[in-house]
Amino acid sequence: MHAALSFLGAAMLILAGVVVVLATVILILYEACWIVRLGNRLTRGVPVEPAGRRGEGRGDEGSGA
């Protein structure tokens, strides 16, 4: 009887450990997806200038005159 209870206790501890590890992994993946979605939302809101037109239209800046 004691051996059966000992085995069941060990099985419960292992099961609880597996549940905690899986919950932690799921939480980390959820947070990573949330961060990626937030980053996408922030980069969509920032206007991006084309690379070739960066200096056009600013003839008086940096000329020293």
Buried (B, 14 or more C-beta within 10 A) or exposed (E): EEEEEEEEEEEEEEEEEEEEEEEEEEEEEEEEEEEEEEEEEEEEEEEEEEEEEEEEEEEEEEEEE
